[in-house]
Amino acid sequence: MNVKLRLIINFILFQTSWFSALFFQDGALIIIAVAIFLMGLLVQSRPISLFIVACLLPLSLLFEFIAISTGVVSYEATFVPTWLVGLWVALLLTFNDSFRFMLSLQWWKVALAFAVFGPLSYIAGARFGALTISESMIHYWVLFGVMWATYAALARYIYQAAVIKFQQQ
């Protein structure tokens, strides 16, 4: 398959997951599962993508747990909702495909982009009722900006380590 087409499909499948989660939450599970399945079939390198998911999904869920337990955000579910776990998997499956360019930038550029766009995605989710932001917007932006910047630096490091590890094999 043409590389450009594969990257576009990867991006569209993630966006489909994100918007379906935004509008339907638990009702989006089948859509998200199908998108993840298709993304898994089309990834450039399945070993790298699986390594990224295996390494970063626990960190991503820890990120959500911290956000929930500190009261910054809340969901109808008592813990991290299933649809959100699926959404994280879909996001992680973009890292070695449609998101690869972003993770190849200097660490501070990646951290800055995540610090801006990560919190914005949660604000969008709150506006559609998928979650509640319990803090003032200033407090929220500071907390989530720092959390997302930190996550970005770790994600970039793990992504680059995965690429090096699997290219050497």
Summary of the structure (lengths in Angstrom):
residues: 169
radius of gyration: 15.6
end to end distance: 23.7
largest distance: 48.6
contacts: 523
relative contact order: 0.15
helix: 78%
strand: 2%
